[in-house]
Amino acid sequence: MTLPARRFHVAGLGNALVDALVRIDDDQILARMGFTRGLMHPVDHAAWQAAFEQLQHFGVEIHSGGSCANTVAALGLLGLDTVYCGQVGDDQLGHLYASRMQEACGGHALQFTKDLATGKCLSIISSSDAERTMLTDLGAAVALPGLGRFADEIRDSRILHLTGYLLLAEPMASRAMEAIAVANREEIPVSLDVADPFVVDSVRDRMWEIVQEFADVVFLNADEATALVGCSPEEAIHKIGEVCQTVVLKLGSRGSLVKHGDDLFAVGIHPTDALDTTGAGDAYAAGFLYGYVNGWSPRRSGDLGSRIASLTVGQVGAVVRDPLALKAAVDACDP
């Protein structure tokens, strides 16, 4: 598929969350703080700040985050022209977030608010097995008042990328549908990362409507596929493929399946020593979309997705910022 030339290769809309990453050697710290290992804990700004202060002496890395932002940033670092829209607070973390997206993409369409603190996720990573325990304060990320100039940037993009997290509540669900409407009017393909089984269970009907009516590329894992259509993942990819041109089913250590039209491709993994699984699926989406907008075959696009995901889990942080490693991954994909 050849996409028309436009200013941006990919435009992304998402919940803009700062990622604060810290590695711990003693999981008992989590119990003493009152958190369950391996779960995501919704917290308010005060509770998040208190936990951050307790852990900051371990050494905390700060990055731009949120599923869609991770994918868009990775695409920018891969050399594509990308733009990302979300909302952050007009505070230190918000401006740091903007600078990180600026570094990756060369610009951004972020909006700032003085009414809410920047959304943030504290990922507490166990050194023993890279398991994540997350404390999330959504803050300004889920209160974007409108698309603003981002609507024009969608019109000047080859593809619009969204994640299912947007659909969980208003006003972000409306912002997602507004962005899809802009893309639909301009015949711009829509890419959807389903995001999480919890999301599917919460908004299954709306999710299926978007997959069926608007999405051209869908990313999901085995649990998400089963939650969406109620059958085995291998059966689900065919059912979803009946209503969507390209479906990417991520199967963890078993690699991935890519269904494009009537064709089904198996894609292998590129093993690595896992340090942090944060953003592996986002990285896969970035690699695949890089190939998609450049007219690569589905199999080759999936292979790059697998390679970028492998690089990501081999480091701390959801976005690979090593240009030489990224170039090597691209060059390693056979035409």
C-alpha positions as CSV (number, residue, x, y, z in Angstrom):
1,M,0.0,0.0,0.0
2,T,1.4,3.4,-1.0
3,L,0.3,6.3,1.2
4,P,0.1,9.8,-0.1
5,A,3.0,12.2,0.7
6,R,2.1,14.5,3.6
7,R,4.1,16.5,6.1
8,F,3.9,13.9,8.9
9,H,4.3,10.2,8.5
10,V,2.3,9.5,11.8
11,A,0.1,11.6,14.0
12,G,-0.6,10.3,17.5
13,L,-3.2,11.2,20.1
14,G,-2.9,9.8,23.6
15,N,-2.8,10.2,27.4
16,A,0.5,12.1,28.1
17,L,2.0,10.5,31.2
18,V,5.5,11.1,32.5
19,D,7.3,7.7,33.2
20,A,9.3,7.7,36.3
21,L,11.3,4.5,36.4
22,V,13.1,3.0,39.5
23,R,14.8,-0.4,40.0
24,I,14.7,-2.1,43.4
25,D,16.5,-5.1,44.7
26,D,14.1,-5.8,47.7
27,D,10.5,-6.4,46.9
28,Q,9.6,-6.1,50.5
29,I,9.8,-2.3,50.0
30,L,6.5,-2.6,48.1
31,A,4.7,-4.4,50.9
32,R,5.9,-1.8,53.4
33,M,4.5,0.9,51.2
34,G,1.2,-0.9,50.9
35,F,1.4,-1.9,47.2
36,T,0.9,-5.3,45.6
37,R,3.7,-6.4,43.4
38,G,3.0,-6.5,39.7
39,L,-0.2,-4.5,39.8
40,M,-1.2,-1.0,38.6
41,H,-2.3,1.2,41.5
42,P,-4.4,4.3,40.7
43,V,-3.3,7.1,43.0
44,D,-3.8,10.8,43.4
45,H,-1.0,13.5,43.1
46,A,-0.3,13.5,46.8
47,A,0.1,9.8,47.1
48,W,2.2,9.6,44.0
49,Q,4.5,12.3,45.3
50,A,4.9,10.6,48.6
51,A,5.9,7.3,47.0
52,F,8.3,9.1,44.7
53,E,10.0,10.8,47.6
54,Q,10.4,7.4,49.4
55,L,12.1,5.8,46.4
56,Q,14.0,8.6,44.7
57,H,17.3,7.7,46.6
58,F,17.4,4.5,44.5
59,G,17.8,6.7,41.4
60,V,14.8,7.5,39.3
61,E,14.8,8.0,35.5
62,I,12.3,10.4,34.0
63,H,11.0,9.9,30.5
64,S,8.0,10.9,28.3
65,G,5.4,8.1,28.5
66,G,1.9,6.9,27.7
67,S,1.4,4.1,25.2
68,C,0.8,6.3,22.2
69,A,3.6,8.7,23.0
70,N,6.0,5.9,23.3
71,T,5.2,4.7,19.8
72,V,5.3,8.1,18.3
73,A,8.6,9.0,20.0
74,A,10.1,5.7,18.8
75,L,9.0,6.5,15.2
76,G,10.5,9.9,15.5
77,L,13.8,8.5,16.6
78,L,13.6,6.0,13.8
79,G,13.7,9.0,11.5
80,L,10.1,9.6,10.6
81,D,8.3,12.9,10.8
82,T,5.8,12.5,13.6
83,V,3.6,14.7,15.8
84,Y,1.9,13.9,19.1
85,C,-1.0,15.5,20.9
86,G,-1.9,15.2,24.5
87,Q,-2.2,17.4,27.6
88,V,0.2,18.0,30.4
89,G,0.3,20.4,33.4
90,D,2.0,23.7,33.1
91,D,4.6,22.5,35.7
92,Q,8.1,21.2,35.8
93,L,7.2,17.6,34.8
94,G,5.0,18.9,32.0
95,H,7.7,21.0,30.4
96,L,10.2,18.2,30.9
97,Y,7.7,15.9,29.0
98,A,7.5,18.4,26.2
99,S,11.2,18.6,25.9
100,R,11.6,14.8,25.6
101,M,9.0,14.7,22.9
102,Q,10.7,17.6,21.1
103,E,14.0,15.7,21.2
104,A,12.4,12.5,19.7
105,C,10.0,14.1,17.2
106,G,11.4,17.6,16.5
107,G,8.2,19.1,17.8
108,H,4.8,18.3,19.3
109,A,1.2,19.4,19.6
110,L,1.0,19.2,23.4
111,Q,-1.4,21.4,25.3
112,F,-0.7,22.8,28.7
113,T,-3.1,23.5,31.6
114,K,-2.6,25.3,34.9
115,D,-5.6,23.6,36.4
116,L,-4.2,20.1,36.8
117,A,-0.8,18.5,37.5
118,T,0.9,16.5,34.8
119,G,-0.1,12.9,34.6
120,K,2.5,10.4,35.7
121,C,3.3,6.8,36.2
122,L,5.9,5.6,38.7
123,S,7.2,2.2,37.5
124,I,8.9,0.2,40.3
125,I,10.9,-2.5,38.6
126,S,12.0,-5.6,40.4
127,S,15.7,-6.4,39.6
128,S,15.1,-10.1,40.0
129,D,12.7,-10.5,37.0
130,A,11.9,-7.1,35.6
131,E,8.3,-7.2,37.0
132,R,6.7,-3.8,37.2
133,T,4.5,-2.4,39.9
134,M,2.9,0.9,38.8
135,L,1.5,3.9,40.6
136,T,-0.5,6.1,38.2
137,D,-1.9,9.6,38.6
138,L,-3.7,10.5,35.4
139,G,-4.0,14.2,36.2
140,A,-4.0,16.5,33.2
141,A,-3.6,13.6,30.7
142,V,-7.3,12.7,30.6
143,A,-8.8,16.2,30.4
144,L,-7.8,17.4,26.9
145,P,-10.5,20.1,26.1
146,G,-10.2,19.9,22.3
147,L,-8.0,18.9,19.4
148,G,-7.0,22.5,18.5
149,R,-4.4,22.7,15.8
150,F,-3.8,19.0,16.0
151,A,-6.8,18.5,13.7
152,D,-4.9,20.2,10.9
153,E,-1.9,18.1,11.7
154,I,-4.0,14.9,11.3
155,R,-5.0,16.1,7.9
156,D,-1.4,16.5,7.0
157,S,-0.4,13.0,8.1
158,R,-0.2,9.6,6.4
159,I,-1.7,7.7,9.3
160,L,-3.4,8.4,12.7
161,H,-2.4,6.3,15.6
162,L,-4.5,5.9,18.8
163,T,-4.7,3.6,21.8
164,G,-7.7,2.0,23.6
165,Y,-6.9,3.9,26.8
166,L,-8.5,7.0,25.3
167,L,-11.9,5.2,25.3
168,L,-12.2,4.7,29.0
169,A,-13.8,8.0,29.9
170,E,-14.7,11.5,28.8
171,P,-13.5,13.8,27.5
172,M,-10.8,11.6,25.9
173,A,-13.2,9.2,24.3
174,S,-14.8,12.2,22.4
175,R,-11.3,13.5,21.5
176,A,-10.6,10.1,20.0
177,M,-13.7,10.0,17.9
178,E,-13.1,13.6,16.8
179,A,-9.6,12.6,15.6
180,I,-11.0,9.5,13.8
181,A,-13.6,11.7,12.1
182,V,-10.9,14.0,10.8
183,A,-8.9,11.1,9.5
184,N,-12.0,9.5,8.0
185,R,-13.0,12.6,6.0
186,E,-9.4,12.8,4.6
187,E,-9.2,9.0,3.9
188,I,-6.3,8.8,6.2
189,P,-5.7,5.2,7.7
190,V,-6.3,4.8,11.4
191,S,-4.1,2.6,13.6
192,L,-5.4,1.3,16.9
193,D,-3.5,-0.3,19.7
194,V,-6.2,-2.0,21.8
195,A,-4.0,-1.4,24.9
196,D,-5.2,-3.8,27.7
197,P,-7.7,-6.5,28.4
198,F,-9.2,-4.3,31.1
199,V,-9.9,-1.6,28.5
200,V,-11.6,-4.1,26.2
201,D,-13.8,-5.4,29.0
202,S,-14.7,-1.8,29.9
203,V,-15.6,-0.5,26.5
204,R,-16.0,-3.6,24.3
205,D,-18.9,-2.3,22.2
206,R,-17.2,1.0,21.3
207,M,-13.9,-0.7,20.7
208,W,-15.5,-3.2,18.3
209,E,-17.3,-0.4,16.5
210,I,-14.0,1.4,15.9
211,V,-12.3,-1.8,14.8
212,Q,-15.1,-2.6,12.4
213,E,-15.9,0.8,11.0
214,F,-12.7,2.9,11.2
215,A,-9.5,1.0,11.9
216,D,-7.1,-0.1,9.2
217,V,-4.4,-1.5,11.5
218,V,-5.1,-3.1,14.8
219,F,-2.5,-4.2,17.4
220,L,-3.5,-6.5,20.2
221,N,-2.2,-9.4,22.4
222,A,-3.7,-12.8,23.0
223,D,-5.7,-11.8,26.1
224,E,-7.0,-8.7,24.4
225,A,-8.0,-10.6,21.3
226,T,-10.0,-13.1,23.4
227,A,-11.6,-10.4,25.4
228,L,-12.6,-8.5,22.2
229,V,-14.2,-11.4,20.2
230,G,-14.7,-14.2,22.8
231,C,-12.6,-17.0,21.2
232,S,-9.1,-18.2,21.0
233,P,-6.4,-15.7,19.8
234,E,-5.8,-17.8,16.7
235,E,-9.5,-17.7,15.8
236,A,-9.8,-14.1,16.9
237,I,-7.2,-12.8,14.4
238,H,-9.3,-14.2,11.5
239,K,-12.6,-12.7,12.9
240,I,-11.0,-9.3,13.3
241,G,-9.4,-9.7,9.9
242,E,-12.8,-10.0,8.3
243,V,-13.5,-6.3,9.3
244,C,-10.0,-4.8,9.4
245,Q,-7.3,-4.9,6.7
246,T,-4.3,-5.5,8.9
247,V,-4.3,-7.2,12.3
248,V,-1.2,-7.8,14.4
249,L,-1.5,-10.4,17.2
250,K,1.4,-10.3,19.7
251,L,2.1,-13.7,21.3
252,G,4.9,-12.9,23.7
253,S,7.7,-15.5,23.6
254,R,5.9,-17.2,20.6
255,G,6.4,-14.1,18.4
256,S,3.5,-12.6,16.6
257,L,1.0,-13.2,13.8
258,V,0.3,-10.6,11.1
259,K,-2.9,-10.9,9.0
260,H,-3.1,-8.7,6.0
261,G,-6.1,-9.3,3.7
262,D,-6.2,-13.0,3.0
263,D,-2.5,-13.5,4.0
264,L,-1.3,-14.7,7.4
265,F,2.4,-14.3,8.4
266,A,4.2,-15.7,11.4
267,V,7.0,-13.4,12.9
268,G,9.6,-14.7,15.2
269,I,11.2,-13.0,18.2
270,H,14.7,-11.7,18.8
271,P,15.6,-12.9,22.3
272,T,17.4,-10.6,24.8
273,D,18.0,-10.4,28.6
274,A,15.0,-8.5,29.9
275,L,15.6,-5.6,32.1
276,D,12.3,-3.8,31.9
277,T,9.2,-4.8,29.9
278,T,7.8,-1.3,29.9
279,G,6.6,-0.3,26.5
280,A,7.4,-3.5,24.6
281,G,4.1,-3.5,22.8
282,D,4.4,0.2,22.0
283,A,7.8,-0.5,20.5
284,Y,6.5,-3.3,18.4
285,A,3.8,-0.9,17.0
286,A,6.5,1.6,16.2
287,G,8.5,-0.8,14.2
288,F,5.5,-2.1,12.4
289,L,4.2,1.3,11.5
290,Y,7.6,2.4,10.3
291,G,7.4,-0.4,7.7
292,Y,3.7,0.3,7.0
293,V,4.2,3.9,6.1
294,N,7.3,3.1,4.0
295,G,5.4,0.5,2.0
296,W,7.2,-2.6,3.4
297,S,5.6,-6.0,3.4
298,P,3.6,-7.1,6.5
299,R,6.2,-9.8,7.3
300,R,9.1,-7.3,7.1
301,S,7.2,-4.7,9.1
302,G,6.5,-7.3,11.8
303,D,10.1,-8.3,11.9
304,L,11.2,-4.7,12.6
305,G,8.5,-4.5,15.3
306,S,10.0,-7.6,17.0
307,R,13.5,-6.1,16.8
308,I,12.5,-2.8,18.3
309,A,10.6,-4.5,21.1
310,S,13.6,-6.6,21.9
311,L,15.8,-3.5,22.1
312,T,13.2,-2.0,24.4
313,V,13.0,-4.8,27.0
314,G,16.8,-5.0,27.1
315,Q,17.0,-1.5,28.6
316,V,15.3,0.5,31.4
317,G,12.7,2.8,29.7
318,A,10.0,2.4,27.1
319,V,11.7,4.2,24.2
320,V,15.0,3.2,22.6
321,R,17.0,6.5,22.1
322,D,20.2,4.9,20.7
323,P,20.2,5.9,17.0
324,L,22.9,3.4,16.0
325,A,20.9,0.5,17.5
326,L,17.7,1.7,15.8
327,K,19.5,2.0,12.4
328,A,21.0,-1.5,12.9
329,A,17.5,-2.9,13.5
330,V,16.1,-1.3,10.3
331,D,19.1,-2.5,8.3
332,A,18.8,-6.0,9.6
333,C,15.3,-6.5,8.2
334,D,15.5,-8.4,4.9
335,P,13.5,-6.8,2.0
